[in-house]
Every structure is written in structure tokens, then in C-alpha cells.
Amino acid sequence: MADIYMKSFNKRVHRLNKKHRKMANGIVHSVNHDGLIVARARRRGPRLPLKGIALLIVAFIGFKAFLLIYLGQAAYGERVEQFRSGTAVEQAGAYVMAPDPLTVFIATEVNRLLK
């Protein structure tokens, strides 16, 4: 009988120690819908900023479209071809800066709206 209580007690102590280790990084207090204040462990590790990554991709595509409008299709293509015959870093830049269908579409639509 005492053995059953001891297992239950050890399980509770283990759970509390685990919760205590998690809360060593810090705790966040929140209030439940019934007014009870609850302490939870702060999230661990870096979170991936999806909004920031999406904004960076949109800005990069906009930059490519701006260059395509400013230089023109032929001059832009020539510059990308110059990079393709360069060093490994320039070749990687040529791959990234190659005019993709989305960039070409945005450039033609903006160019059409500006004229």
C-alpha cells in the first residue's frame, strides 16, 4: 500500500522538477478567463520570423522588378549573362537575379501602369 503512494509521490515530484527546469529560462504570467493567474514556461529557442522572411522575399522580387523596368529586358539579360561567366559568387548571383516569371509579370504590369 505504501509502495503505491510512494510511486504516485515520486511521479508528482518528477513532474514538478521537470516544470521547474523549464521555468529556469523564465516564466510568463497570464490570466485565464476565470481570473486565475497561471505561470507558464517561456518558449525556448529562437522562433522563425515568418513575416520577416516573407517581407524580405517580396522586397527582393520588387527590387528585381525595379531593375528590370529601369534597365530594360535586353540590358538586364546582358548583365545577368556577364555574371554567369564570372566567379562562383557571381554565378550564384546570376542564378538568383535571373528574371523569373513573377518578376517579369510585375515589371510589365508596373511599366504598363506608369505609361
Phi and psi restraints in degrees (range 20) as a CNS / XPLOR table:
assign (resid 1 and name C) (resid 2 and name N)
       (resid 2 and name CA) (resid 2 and name C) 1.0 -67.2 20.0 2
assign (resid 2 and name N) (resid 2 and name CA)
       (resid 2 and name C) (resid 3 and name N) 1.0 -29.2 20.0 2
assign (resid 2 and name C) (resid 3 and name N)
       (resid 3 and name CA) (resid 3 and name C) 1.0 -65.1 20.0 2
assign (resid 3 and name N) (resid 3 and name CA)
       (resid 3 and name C) (resid 4 and name N) 1.0 -37.5 20.0 2
assign (resid 3 and name C) (resid 4 and name N)
       (resid 4 and name CA) (resid 4 and name C) 1.0 -64.1 20.0 2
assign (resid 4 and name N) (resid 4 and name CA)
       (resid 4 and name C) (resid 5 and name N) 1.0 -44.1 20.0 2
assign (resid 4 and name C) (resid 5 and name N)
       (resid 5 and name CA) (resid 5 and name C) 1.0 -66.0 20.0 2
assign (resid 5 and name N) (resid 5 and name CA)
       (resid 5 and name C) (resid 6 and name N) 1.0 -37.3 20.0 2
assign (resid 5 and name C) (resid 6 and name N)
       (resid 6 and name CA) (resid 6 and name C) 1.0 -65.8 20.0 2
assign (resid 6 and name N) (resid 6 and name CA)
       (resid 6 and name C) (resid 7 and name N) 1.0 -40.7 20.0 2
assign (resid 6 and name C) (resid 7 and name N)
       (resid 7 and name CA) (resid 7 and name C) 1.0 -63.2 20.0 2
assign (resid 7 and name N) (resid 7 and name CA)
       (resid 7 and name C) (resid 8 and name N) 1.0 -42.9 20.0 2
assign (resid 7 and name C) (resid 8 and name N)
       (resid 8 and name CA) (resid 8 and name C) 1.0 -64.7 20.0 2
assign (resid 8 and name N) (resid 8 and name CA)
       (resid 8 and name C) (resid 9 and name N) 1.0 -41.8 20.0 2
assign (resid 8 and name C) (resid 9 and name N)
       (resid 9 and name CA) (resid 9 and name C) 1.0 -64.4 20.0 2
assign (resid 9 and name N) (resid 9 and name CA)
       (resid 9 and name C) (resid 10 and name N) 1.0 -44.1 20.0 2
assign (resid 9 and name C) (resid 10 and name N)
       (resid 10 and name CA) (resid 10 and name C) 1.0 -63.6 20.0 2
assign (resid 10 and name N) (resid 10 and name CA)
       (resid 10 and name C) (resid 11 and name N) 1.0 -36.2 20.0 2
assign (resid 10 and name C) (resid 11 and name N)
       (resid 11 and name CA) (resid 11 and name C) 1.0 -64.9 20.0 2
assign (resid 11 and name N) (resid 11 and name CA)
       (resid 11 and name C) (resid 12 and name N) 1.0 -42.8 20.0 2
assign (resid 11 and name C) (resid 12 and name N)
       (resid 12 and name CA) (resid 12 and name C) 1.0 -65.1 20.0 2
assign (resid 12 and name N) (resid 12 and name CA)
       (resid 12 and name C) (resid 13 and name N) 1.0 -42.0 20.0 2
assign (resid 12 and name C) (resid 13 and name N)
       (resid 13 and name CA) (resid 13 and name C) 1.0 -63.8 20.0 2
assign (resid 13 and name N) (resid 13 and name CA)
       (resid 13 and name C) (resid 14 and name N) 1.0 -42.0 20.0 2
assign (resid 13 and name C) (resid 14 and name N)
       (resid 14 and name CA) (resid 14 and name C) 1.0 -62.2 20.0 2
assign (resid 14 and name N) (resid 14 and name CA)
       (resid 14 and name C) (resid 15 and name N) 1.0 -43.5 20.0 2
assign (resid 14 and name C) (resid 15 and name N)
       (resid 15 and name CA) (resid 15 and name C) 1.0 -63.7 20.0 2
assign (resid 15 and name N) (resid 15 and name CA)
       (resid 15 and name C) (resid 16 and name N) 1.0 -40.5 20.0 2
assign (resid 15 and name C) (resid 16 and name N)
       (resid 16 and name CA) (resid 16 and name C) 1.0 -68.6 20.0 2
assign (resid 16 and name N) (resid 16 and name CA)
       (resid 16 and name C) (resid 17 and name N) 1.0 -39.3 20.0 2
assign (resid 16 and name C) (resid 17 and name N)
       (resid 17 and name CA) (resid 17 and name C) 1.0 -64.6 20.0 2
assign (resid 17 and name N) (resid 17 and name CA)
       (resid 17 and name C) (resid 18 and name N) 1.0 -39.9 20.0 2
assign (resid 17 and name C) (resid 18 and name N)
       (resid 18 and name CA) (resid 18 and name C) 1.0 -63.4 20.0 2
assign (resid 18 and name N) (resid 18 and name CA)
       (resid 18 and name C) (resid 19 and name N) 1.0 -44.0 20.0 2
assign (resid 18 and name C) (resid 19 and name N)
       (resid 19 and name CA) (resid 19 and name C) 1.0 -64.5 20.0 2
assign (resid 19 and name N) (resid 19 and name CA)
       (resid 19 and name C) (resid 20 and name N) 1.0 -37.4 20.0 2
assign (resid 19 and name C) (resid 20 and name N)
       (resid 20 and name CA) (resid 20 and name C) 1.0 -65.9 20.0 2
assign (resid 20 and name N) (resid 20 and name CA)
       (resid 20 and name C) (resid 21 and name N) 1.0 -40.8 20.0 2
assign (resid 20 and name C) (resid 21 and name N)
       (resid 21 and name CA) (resid 21 and name C) 1.0 -62.8 20.0 2
assign (resid 21 and name N) (resid 21 and name CA)
       (resid 21 and name C) (resid 22 and name N) 1.0 -40.5 20.0 2
assign (resid 21 and name C) (resid 22 and name N)
       (resid 22 and name CA) (resid 22 and name C) 1.0 -64.2 20.0 2
assign (resid 22 and name N) (resid 22 and name CA)
       (resid 22 and name C) (resid 23 and name N) 1.0 -38.0 20.0 2
assign (resid 22 and name C) (resid 23 and name N)
       (resid 23 and name CA) (resid 23 and name C) 1.0 -80.0 20.0 2
assign (resid 23 and name N) (resid 23 and name CA)
       (resid 23 and name C) (resid 24 and name N) 1.0 -1.7 20.0 2
assign (resid 23 and name C) (resid 24 and name N)
       (resid 24 and name CA) (resid 24 and name C) 1.0 -67.1 20.0 2
assign (resid 24 and name N) (resid 24 and name CA)
       (resid 24 and name C) (resid 25 and name N) 1.0 -24.9 20.0 2
assign (resid 24 and name C) (resid 25 and name N)
       (resid 25 and name CA) (resid 25 and name C) 1.0 -77.1 20.0 2
assign (resid 25 and name N) (resid 25 and name CA)
       (resid 25 and name C) (resid 26 and name N) 1.0 -13.4 20.0 2
assign (resid 25 and name C) (resid 26 and name N)
       (resid 26 and name CA) (resid 26 and name C) 1.0 128.9 20.0 2
assign (resid 26 and name N) (resid 26 and name CA)
       (resid 26 and name C) (resid 27 and name N) 1.0 160.2 20.0 2
assign (resid 26 and name C) (resid 27 and name N)
       (resid 27 and name CA) (resid 27 and name C) 1.0 -127.4 20.0 2
assign (resid 27 and name N) (resid 27 and name CA)
       (resid 27 and name C) (resid 28 and name N) 1.0 157.0 20.0 2
assign (resid 27 and name C) (resid 28 and name N)
       (resid 28 and name CA) (resid 28 and name C) 1.0 -123.1 20.0 2
assign (resid 28 and name N) (resid 28 and name CA)
       (resid 28 and name C) (resid 29 and name N) 1.0 127.8 20.0 2
assign (resid 28 and name C) (resid 29 and name N)
       (resid 29 and name CA) (resid 29 and name C) 1.0 -94.6 20.0 2
assign (resid 29 and name N) (resid 29 and name CA)
       (resid 29 and name C) (resid 30 and name N) 1.0 137.0 20.0 2
assign (resid 29 and name C) (resid 30 and name N)
       (resid 30 and name CA) (resid 30 and name C) 1.0 -138.2 20.0 2
assign (resid 30 and name N) (resid 30 and name CA)
       (resid 30 and name C) (resid 31 and name N) 1.0 157.5 20.0 2
assign (resid 30 and name C) (resid 31 and name N)
       (resid 31 and name CA) (resid 31 and name C) 1.0 -108.8 20.0 2
assign (resid 31 and name N) (resid 31 and name CA)
       (resid 31 and name C) (resid 32 and name N) 1.0 124.4 20.0 2
assign (resid 31 and name C) (resid 32 and name N)
       (resid 32 and name CA) (resid 32 and name C) 1.0 -72.5 20.0 2
assign (resid 32 and name N) (resid 32 and name CA)
       (resid 32 and name C) (resid 33 and name N) 1.0 174.3 20.0 2
assign (resid 32 and name C) (resid 33 and name N)
       (resid 33 and name CA) (resid 33 and name C) 1.0 -65.4 20.0 2
assign (resid 33 and name N) (resid 33 and name CA)
       (resid 33 and name C) (resid 34 and name N) 1.0 -22.4 20.0 2
assign (resid 33 and name C) (resid 34 and name N)
       (resid 34 and name CA) (resid 34 and name C) 1.0 -96.1 20.0 2
assign (resid 34 and name N) (resid 34 and name CA)
       (resid 34 and name C) (resid 35 and name N) 1.0 6.2 20.0 2
assign (resid 34 and name C) (resid 35 and name N)
       (resid 35 and name CA) (resid 35 and name C) 1.0 94.2 20.0 2
assign (resid 35 and name N) (resid 35 and name CA)
       (resid 35 and name C) (resid 36 and name N) 1.0 -0.1 20.0 2
assign (resid 35 and name C) (resid 36 and name N)
       (resid 36 and name CA) (resid 36 and name C) 1.0 -79.1 20.0 2
assign (resid 36 and name N) (resid 36 and name CA)
       (resid 36 and name C) (resid 37 and name N) 1.0 130.1 20.0 2
assign (resid 36 and name C) (resid 37 and name N)
       (resid 37 and name CA) (resid 37 and name C) 1.0 -87.2 20.0 2
assign (resid 37 and name N) (resid 37 and name CA)
       (resid 37 and name C) (resid 38 and name N) 1.0 125.2 20.0 2
assign (resid 37 and name C) (resid 38 and name N)
       (resid 38 and name CA) (resid 38 and name C) 1.0 -120.0 20.0 2
assign (resid 38 and name N) (resid 38 and name CA)
       (resid 38 and name C) (resid 39 and name N) 1.0 134.2 20.0 2
assign (resid 38 and name C) (resid 39 and name N)
       (resid 39 and name CA) (resid 39 and name C) 1.0 -98.9 20.0 2
assign (resid 39 and name N) (resid 39 and name CA)
       (resid 39 and name C) (resid 40 and name N) 1.0 125.3 20.0 2
assign (resid 39 and name C) (resid 40 and name N)
       (resid 40 and name CA) (resid 40 and name C) 1.0 -122.0 20.0 2
assign (resid 40 and name N) (resid 40 and name CA)
       (resid 40 and name C) (resid 41 and name N) 1.0 153.6 20.0 2
assign (resid 40 and name C) (resid 41 and name N)
       (resid 41 and name CA) (resid 41 and name C) 1.0 -69.5 20.0 2
assign (resid 41 and name N) (resid 41 and name CA)
       (resid 41 and name C) (resid 42 and name N) 1.0 140.1 20.0 2
assign (resid 41 and name C) (resid 42 and name N)
       (resid 42 and name CA) (resid 42 and name C) 1.0 -70.3 20.0 2
assign (resid 42 and name N) (resid 42 and name CA)
       (resid 42 and name C) (resid 43 and name N) 1.0 146.1 20.0 2
assign (resid 42 and name C) (resid 43 and name N)
       (resid 43 and name CA) (resid 43 and name C) 1.0 -61.4 20.0 2
assign (resid 43 and name N) (resid 43 and name CA)
       (resid 43 and name C) (resid 44 and name N) 1.0 142.0 20.0 2
assign (resid 43 and name C) (resid 44 and name N)
       (resid 44 and name CA) (resid 44 and name C) 1.0 -103.4 20.0 2
assign (resid 44 and name N) (resid 44 and name CA)
       (resid 44 and name C) (resid 45 and name N) 1.0 143.3 20.0 2
assign (resid 44 and name C) (resid 45 and name N)
       (resid 45 and name CA) (resid 45 and name C) 1.0 87.1 20.0 2
assign (resid 45 and name N) (resid 45 and name CA)
       (resid 45 and name C) (resid 46 and name N) 1.0 164.4 20.0 2
assign (resid 45 and name C) (resid 46 and name N)
       (resid 46 and name CA) (resid 46 and name C) 1.0 -74.2 20.0 2
assign (resid 46 and name N) (resid 46 and name CA)
       (resid 46 and name C) (resid 47 and name N) 1.0 139.2 20.0 2
assign (resid 46 and name C) (resid 47 and name N)
       (resid 47 and name CA) (resid 47 and name C) 1.0 -94.6 20.0 2
assign (resid 47 and name N) (resid 47 and name CA)
       (resid 47 and name C) (resid 48 and name N) 1.0 146.3 20.0 2
assign (resid 47 and name C) (resid 48 and name N)
       (resid 48 and name CA) (resid 48 and name C) 1.0 -83.2 20.0 2
assign (resid 48 and name N) (resid 48 and name CA)
       (resid 48 and name C) (resid 49 and name N) 1.0 117.5 20.0 2
assign (resid 48 and name C) (resid 49 and name N)
       (resid 49 and name CA) (resid 49 and name C) 1.0 -80.2 20.0 2
assign (resid 49 and name N) (resid 49 and name CA)
       (resid 49 and name C) (resid 50 and name N) 1.0 90.9 20.0 2
assign (resid 49 and name C) (resid 50 and name N)
       (resid 50 and name CA) (resid 50 and name C) 1.0 -65.5 20.0 2
assign (resid 50 and name N) (resid 50 and name CA)
       (resid 50 and name C) (resid 51 and name N) 1.0 -37.9 20.0 2
assign (resid 50 and name C) (resid 51 and name N)
       (resid 51 and name CA) (resid 51 and name C) 1.0 -63.4 20.0 2
assign (resid 51 and name N) (resid 51 and name CA)
       (resid 51 and name C) (resid 52 and name N) 1.0 -40.7 20.0 2
assign (resid 51 and name C) (resid 52 and name N)
       (resid 52 and name CA) (resid 52 and name C) 1.0 -65.7 20.0 2
assign (resid 52 and name N) (resid 52 and name CA)
       (resid 52 and name C) (resid 53 and name N) 1.0 -41.4 20.0 2
assign (resid 52 and name C) (resid 53 and name N)
       (resid 53 and name CA) (resid 53 and name C) 1.0 -66.1 20.0 2
assign (resid 53 and name N) (resid 53 and name CA)
       (resid 53 and name C) (resid 54 and name N) 1.0 -42.8 20.0 2
assign (resid 53 and name C) (resid 54 and name N)
       (resid 54 and name CA) (resid 54 and name C) 1.0 -63.6 20.0 2
assign (resid 54 and name N) (resid 54 and name CA)
       (resid 54 and name C) (resid 55 and name N) 1.0 -41.4 20.0 2
assign (resid 54 and name C) (resid 55 and name N)
       (resid 55 and name CA) (resid 55 and name C) 1.0 -64.9 20.0 2
assign (resid 55 and name N) (resid 55 and name CA)
       (resid 55 and name C) (resid 56 and name N) 1.0 -37.6 20.0 2
assign (resid 55 and name C) (resid 56 and name N)
       (resid 56 and name CA) (resid 56 and name C) 1.0 -64.8 20.0 2
assign (resid 56 and name N) (resid 56 and name CA)
       (resid 56 and name C) (resid 57 and name N) 1.0 -41.9 20.0 2
assign (resid 56 and name C) (resid 57 and name N)
       (resid 57 and name CA) (resid 57 and name C) 1.0 -65.7 20.0 2
assign (resid 57 and name N) (resid 57 and name CA)
       (resid 57 and name C) (resid 58 and name N) 1.0 -43.6 20.0 2
assign (resid 57 and name C) (resid 58 and name N)
       (resid 58 and name CA) (resid 58 and name C) 1.0 -63.1 20.0 2
assign (resid 58 and name N) (resid 58 and name CA)
       (resid 58 and name C) (resid 59 and name N) 1.0 -41.9 20.0 2
assign (resid 58 and name C) (resid 59 and name N)
       (resid 59 and name CA) (resid 59 and name C) 1.0 -65.2 20.0 2
assign (resid 59 and name N) (resid 59 and name CA)
       (resid 59 and name C) (resid 60 and name N) 1.0 -38.5 20.0 2
assign (resid 59 and name C) (resid 60 and name N)
       (resid 60 and name CA) (resid 60 and name C) 1.0 -66.9 20.0 2
assign (resid 60 and name N) (resid 60 and name CA)
       (resid 60 and name C) (resid 61 and name N) 1.0 -42.1 20.0 2
assign (resid 60 and name C) (resid 61 and name N)
       (resid 61 and name CA) (resid 61 and name C) 1.0 -65.7 20.0 2
assign (resid 61 and name N) (resid 61 and name CA)
       (resid 61 and name C) (resid 62 and name N) 1.0 -38.5 20.0 2
assign (resid 61 and name C) (resid 62 and name N)
       (resid 62 and name CA) (resid 62 and name C) 1.0 -63.4 20.0 2
assign (resid 62 and name N) (resid 62 and name CA)
       (resid 62 and name C) (resid 63 and name N) 1.0 -38.4 20.0 2
assign (resid 62 and name C) (resid 63 and name N)
       (resid 63 and name CA) (resid 63 and name C) 1.0 -64.7 20.0 2
assign (resid 63 and name N) (resid 63 and name CA)
       (resid 63 and name C) (resid 64 and name N) 1.0 -43.5 20.0 2
assign (resid 63 and name C) (resid 64 and name N)
       (resid 64 and name CA) (resid 64 and name C) 1.0 -62.5 20.0 2
assign (resid 64 and name N) (resid 64 and name CA)
       (resid 64 and name C) (resid 65 and name N) 1.0 -40.4 20.0 2
assign (resid 64 and name C) (resid 65 and name N)
       (resid 65 and name CA) (resid 65 and name C) 1.0 -65.0 20.0 2
assign (resid 65 and name N) (resid 65 and name CA)
       (resid 65 and name C) (resid 66 and name N) 1.0 -40.6 20.0 2
assign (resid 65 and name C) (resid 66 and name N)
       (resid 66 and name CA) (resid 66 and name C) 1.0 -61.6 20.0 2
assign (resid 66 and name N) (resid 66 and name CA)
       (resid 66 and name C) (resid 67 and name N) 1.0 -44.8 20.0 2
assign (resid 66 and name C) (resid 67 and name N)
       (resid 67 and name CA) (resid 67 and name C) 1.0 -62.5 20.0 2
assign (resid 67 and name N) (resid 67 and name CA)
       (resid 67 and name C) (resid 68 and name N) 1.0 -39.0 20.0 2
assign (resid 67 and name C) (resid 68 and name N)
       (resid 68 and name CA) (resid 68 and name C) 1.0 -65.0 20.0 2
assign (resid 68 and name N) (resid 68 and name CA)
       (resid 68 and name C) (resid 69 and name N) 1.0 -38.5 20.0 2
assign (resid 68 and name C) (resid 69 and name N)
       (resid 69 and name CA) (resid 69 and name C) 1.0 -69.1 20.0 2
assign (resid 69 and name N) (resid 69 and name CA)
       (resid 69 and name C) (resid 70 and name N) 1.0 -46.4 20.0 2
assign (resid 69 and name C) (resid 70 and name N)
       (resid 70 and name CA) (resid 70 and name C) 1.0 -67.0 20.0 2
assign (resid 70 and name N) (resid 70 and name CA)
       (resid 70 and name C) (resid 71 and name N) 1.0 -45.5 20.0 2
assign (resid 70 and name C) (resid 71 and name N)
       (resid 71 and name CA) (resid 71 and name C) 1.0 -85.9 20.0 2
assign (resid 71 and name N) (resid 71 and name CA)
       (resid 71 and name C) (resid 72 and name N) 1.0 -29.3 20.0 2
assign (resid 71 and name C) (resid 72 and name N)
       (resid 72 and name CA) (resid 72 and name C) 1.0 93.3 20.0 2
assign (resid 72 and name N) (resid 72 and name CA)
       (resid 72 and name C) (resid 73 and name N) 1.0 158.7 20.0 2
assign (resid 72 and name C) (resid 73 and name N)
       (resid 73 and name CA) (resid 73 and name C) 1.0 -61.9 20.0 2
assign (resid 73 and name N) (resid 73 and name CA)
       (resid 73 and name C) (resid 74 and name N) 1.0 -44.2 20.0 2
assign (resid 73 and name C) (resid 74 and name N)
       (resid 74 and name CA) (resid 74 and name C) 1.0 -68.6 20.0 2
assign (resid 74 and name N) (resid 74 and name CA)
       (resid 74 and name C) (resid 75 and name N) 1.0 -48.9 20.0 2
assign (resid 74 and name C) (resid 75 and name N)
       (resid 75 and name CA) (resid 75 and name C) 1.0 -65.5 20.0 2
assign (resid 75 and name N) (resid 75 and name CA)
       (resid 75 and name C) (resid 76 and name N) 1.0 -38.0 20.0 2
assign (resid 75 and name C) (resid 76 and name N)
       (resid 76 and name CA) (resid 76 and name C) 1.0 -63.1 20.0 2
assign (resid 76 and name N) (resid 76 and name CA)
       (resid 76 and name C) (resid 77 and name N) 1.0 -44.1 20.0 2
assign (resid 76 and name C) (resid 77 and name N)
       (resid 77 and name CA) (resid 77 and name C) 1.0 -63.6 20.0 2
assign (resid 77 and name N) (resid 77 and name CA)
       (resid 77 and name C) (resid 78 and name N) 1.0 -38.1 20.0 2
assign (resid 77 and name C) (resid 78 and name N)
       (resid 78 and name CA) (resid 78 and name C) 1.0 -63.8 20.0 2
assign (resid 78 and name N) (resid 78 and name CA)
       (resid 78 and name C) (resid 79 and name N) 1.0 -42.1 20.0 2
assign (resid 78 and name C) (resid 79 and name N)
       (resid 79 and name CA) (resid 79 and name C) 1.0 -66.4 20.0 2
assign (resid 79 and name N) (resid 79 and name CA)
       (resid 79 and name C) (resid 80 and name N) 1.0 -38.6 20.0 2
assign (resid 79 and name C) (resid 80 and name N)
       (resid 80 and name CA) (resid 80 and name C) 1.0 -65.5 20.0 2
assign (resid 80 and name N) (resid 80 and name CA)
       (resid 80 and name C) (resid 81 and name N) 1.0 -39.1 20.0 2
assign (resid 80 and name C) (resid 81 and name N)
       (resid 81 and name CA) (resid 81 and name C) 1.0 -64.9 20.0 2
assign (resid 81 and name N) (resid 81 and name CA)
       (resid 81 and name C) (resid 82 and name N) 1.0 -35.7 20.0 2
assign (resid 81 and name C) (resid 82 and name N)
       (resid 82 and name CA) (resid 82 and name C) 1.0 -61.8 20.0 2
assign (resid 82 and name N) (resid 82 and name CA)
       (resid 82 and name C) (resid 83 and name N) 1.0 -39.6 20.0 2
assign (resid 82 and name C) (resid 83 and name N)
       (resid 83 and name CA) (resid 83 and name C) 1.0 -68.1 20.0 2
assign (resid 83 and name N) (resid 83 and name CA)
       (resid 83 and name C) (resid 84 and name N) 1.0 -32.3 20.0 2
assign (resid 83 and name C) (resid 84 and name N)
       (resid 84 and name CA) (resid 84 and name C) 1.0 -64.6 20.0 2
assign (resid 84 and name N) (resid 84 and name CA)
       (resid 84 and name C) (resid 85 and name N) 1.0 -24.1 20.0 2
assign (resid 84 and name C) (resid 85 and name N)
       (resid 85 and name CA) (resid 85 and name C) 1.0 -96.5 20.0 2
assign (resid 85 and name N) (resid 85 and name CA)
       (resid 85 and name C) (resid 86 and name N) 1.0 11.5 20.0 2
assign (resid 85 and name C) (resid 86 and name N)
       (resid 86 and name CA) (resid 86 and name C) 1.0 -96.8 20.0 2
assign (resid 86 and name N) (resid 86 and name CA)
       (resid 86 and name C) (resid 87 and name N) 1.0 -152.5 20.0 2
assign (resid 86 and name C) (resid 87 and name N)
       (resid 87 and name CA) (resid 87 and name C) 1.0 -71.8 20.0 2
assign (resid 87 and name N) (resid 87 and name CA)
       (resid 87 and name C) (resid 88 and name N) 1.0 178.5 20.0 2
assign (resid 87 and name C) (resid 88 and name N)
       (resid 88 and name CA) (resid 88 and name C) 1.0 -63.6 20.0 2
assign (resid 88 and name N) (resid 88 and name CA)
       (resid 88 and name C) (resid 89 and name N) 1.0 -37.8 20.0 2
assign (resid 88 and name C) (resid 89 and name N)
       (resid 89 and name CA) (resid 89 and name C) 1.0 -66.8 20.0 2
assign (resid 89 and name N) (resid 89 and name CA)
       (resid 89 and name C) (resid 90 and name N) 1.0 -41.6 20.0 2
assign (resid 89 and name C) (resid 90 and name N)
       (resid 90 and name CA) (resid 90 and name C) 1.0 -66.6 20.0 2
assign (resid 90 and name N) (resid 90 and name CA)
       (resid 90 and name C) (resid 91 and name N) 1.0 -36.2 20.0 2
assign (resid 90 and name C) (resid 91 and name N)
       (resid 91 and name CA) (resid 91 and name C) 1.0 -66.2 20.0 2
assign (resid 91 and name N) (resid 91 and name CA)
       (resid 91 and name C) (resid 92 and name N) 1.0 -38.5 20.0 2
assign (resid 91 and name C) (resid 92 and name N)
       (resid 92 and name CA) (resid 92 and name C) 1.0 -65.3 20.0 2
assign (resid 92 and name N) (resid 92 and name CA)
       (resid 92 and name C) (resid 93 and name N) 1.0 -40.6 20.0 2
assign (resid 92 and name C) (resid 93 and name N)
       (resid 93 and name CA) (resid 93 and name C) 1.0 -63.8 20.0 2
assign (resid 93 and name N) (resid 93 and name CA)
       (resid 93 and name C) (resid 94 and name N) 1.0 -37.4 20.0 2
assign (resid 93 and name C) (resid 94 and name N)
       (resid 94 and name CA) (resid 94 and name C) 1.0 -66.1 20.0 2
assign (resid 94 and name N) (resid 94 and name CA)
       (resid 94 and name C) (resid 95 and name N) 1.0 -37.5 20.0 2
assign (resid 94 and name C) (resid 95 and name N)
       (resid 95 and name CA) (resid 95 and name C) 1.0 -64.0 20.0 2
assign (resid 95 and name N) (resid 95 and name CA)
       (resid 95 and name C) (resid 96 and name N) 1.0 -43.3 20.0 2
assign (resid 95 and name C) (resid 96 and name N)
       (resid 96 and name CA) (resid 96 and name C) 1.0 -71.6 20.0 2
assign (resid 96 and name N) (resid 96 and name CA)
       (resid 96 and name C) (resid 97 and name N) 1.0 -37.8 20.0 2
assign (resid 96 and name C) (resid 97 and name N)
       (resid 97 and name CA) (resid 97 and name C) 1.0 -87.1 20.0 2
assign (resid 97 and name N) (resid 97 and name CA)
       (resid 97 and name C) (resid 98 and name N) 1.0 -0.2 20.0 2
assign (resid 97 and name C) (resid 98 and name N)
       (resid 98 and name CA) (resid 98 and name C) 1.0 -59.2 20.0 2
assign (resid 98 and name N) (resid 98 and name CA)
       (resid 98 and name C) (resid 99 and name N) 1.0 138.5 20.0 2
assign (resid 98 and name C) (resid 99 and name N)
       (resid 99 and name CA) (resid 99 and name C) 1.0 -69.7 20.0 2
assign (resid 99 and name N) (resid 99 and name CA)
       (resid 99 and name C) (resid 100 and name N) 1.0 111.0 20.0 2
assign (resid 99 and name C) (resid 100 and name N)
       (resid 100 and name CA) (resid 100 and name C) 1.0 -90.2 20.0 2
assign (resid 100 and name N) (resid 100 and name CA)
       (resid 100 and name C) (resid 101 and name N) 1.0 166.1 20.0 2
assign (resid 100 and name C) (resid 101 and name N)
       (resid 101 and name CA) (resid 101 and name C) 1.0 -59.6 20.0 2
assign (resid 101 and name N) (resid 101 and name CA)
       (resid 101 and name C) (resid 102 and name N) 1.0 -36.6 20.0 2
assign (resid 101 and name C) (resid 102 and name N)
       (resid 102 and name CA) (resid 102 and name C) 1.0 -66.4 20.0 2
assign (resid 102 and name N) (resid 102 and name CA)
       (resid 102 and name C) (resid 103 and name N) 1.0 -42.9 20.0 2
assign (resid 102 and name C) (resid 103 and name N)
       (resid 103 and name CA) (resid 103 and name C) 1.0 -64.1 20.0 2
assign (resid 103 and name N) (resid 103 and name CA)
       (resid 103 and name C) (resid 104 and name N) 1.0 -43.2 20.0 2
assign (resid 103 and name C) (resid 104 and name N)
       (resid 104 and name CA) (resid 104 and name C) 1.0 -64.4 20.0 2
assign (resid 104 and name N) (resid 104 and name CA)
       (resid 104 and name C) (resid 105 and name N) 1.0 -41.4 20.0 2
assign (resid 104 and name C) (resid 105 and name N)
       (resid 105 and name CA) (resid 105 and name C) 1.0 -62.6 20.0 2
assign (resid 105 and name N) (resid 105 and name CA)
       (resid 105 and name C) (resid 106 and name N) 1.0 -47.1 20.0 2
assign (resid 105 and name C) (resid 106 and name N)
       (resid 106 and name CA) (resid 106 and name C) 1.0 -62.9 20.0 2
assign (resid 106 and name N) (resid 106 and name CA)
       (resid 106 and name C) (resid 107 and name N) 1.0 -42.3 20.0 2
assign (resid 106 and name C) (resid 107 and name N)
       (resid 107 and name CA) (resid 107 and name C) 1.0 -63.9 20.0 2
assign (resid 107 and name N) (resid 107 and name CA)
       (resid 107 and name C) (resid 108 and name N) 1.0 -42.2 20.0 2
assign (resid 107 and name C) (resid 108 and name N)
       (resid 108 and name CA) (resid 108 and name C) 1.0 -68.9 20.0 2
assign (resid 108 and name N) (resid 108 and name CA)
       (resid 108 and name C) (resid 109 and name N) 1.0 -37.9 20.0 2
assign (resid 108 and name C) (resid 109 and name N)
       (resid 109 and name CA) (resid 109 and name C) 1.0 -68.0 20.0 2
assign (resid 109 and name N) (resid 109 and name CA)
       (resid 109 and name C) (resid 110 and name N) 1.0 -43.3 20.0 2
assign (resid 109 and name C) (resid 110 and name N)
       (resid 110 and name CA) (resid 110 and name C) 1.0 -66.7 20.0 2
assign (resid 110 and name N) (resid 110 and name CA)
       (resid 110 and name C) (resid 111 and name N) 1.0 -40.8 20.0 2
assign (resid 110 and name C) (resid 111 and name N)
       (resid 111 and name CA) (resid 111 and name C) 1.0 -63.3 20.0 2
assign (resid 111 and name N) (resid 111 and name CA)
       (resid 111 and name C) (resid 112 and name N) 1.0 -38.9 20.0 2
assign (resid 111 and name C) (resid 112 and name N)
       (resid 112 and name CA) (resid 112 and name C) 1.0 -66.1 20.0 2
assign (resid 112 and name N) (resid 112 and name CA)
       (resid 112 and name C) (resid 113 and name N) 1.0 -39.4 20.0 2
assign (resid 112 and name C) (resid 113 and name N)
       (resid 113 and name CA) (resid 113 and name C) 1.0 -70.3 20.0 2
assign (resid 113 and name N) (resid 113 and name CA)
       (resid 113 and name C) (resid 114 and name N) 1.0 -32.2 20.0 2
assign (resid 113 and name C) (resid 114 and name N)
       (resid 114 and name CA) (resid 114 and name C) 1.0 -75.7 20.0 2
assign (resid 114 and name N) (resid 114 and name CA)
       (resid 114 and name C) (resid 115 and name N) 1.0 -23.5 20.0 2
